[in-house]
């Protein structure tokens, strides 16, 4: 169904022609239809209120349809908007049309075929303008979201994951939730043991590709509600919630450990294999809830044991709490 709220501007120095077009559009149900007698007036109207469809005569005094289309594209760029431009023309020929497309025109209506072509072309313009503006809006929202994350310094630029700051915040939230609602939580720390060696072999852009590959695989190997962060060049943290501590076993994390260690990562320098250790700290509310820093230190010790032994290292907080007592 056509969008009868489509904002349309008709520009033609011949008032009779613009009146015919406006009447046809209004008869079809379009109610937001404005007219301008020249390109200058059209631009001023568009500056005051954007339009989704511009229908303009190619041949106009002072500023023709091609010049107007170029000005509209500049205006669109400033406003993060897309205006679908249709020119009315009696001209034919591949060269003329090619020039118009290069100048930002989207479509043409031959004046001799106006009665047949106008509404079908407007229906098509409606769909394309809506799709393009929806994409522009989505992209703008994404940019604003990324900007907010960057302002908060909570994102790792290379991988798009949260960084150490976000990992600390989410760990703090998990511990508060554990204290108030019960259940169990775990803090997994995965570290690439041979990162220094890889730095000697590959340039930084390849290492960024590798880090992004690890990030994608970790997101794939973990649950949707788990938090995955890159807290250092060679270290990734995963925070997970469980119903009870009994559900938190080494088997739960084996696929993460094996998934990083047993399958190479594709980069522009070819496939790269890594050796990674995985340390996990698991806890519930049966004991006093520790500080986030204590969990992080315990996780780092578990990671070092994993790197030394080549196997997963999972520790229960209740078994090591005394080491971190203040």
Helices and strands as residue ranges (DSSP letters): E 8-11, H 15-27, E 33-36, H 39-48, E 53-57, H 65-79, E 84-89, H 94-102, E 107-110, G 111-113, H 114-151, H 164-181, E 184-192, H 195-201, H 204-221, E 227-232, E 235-242, G 245-247, H 250-261, E 265-267, E 270-272, E 276-284, H 292-309, E 313-316, H 317-320, G 321-324
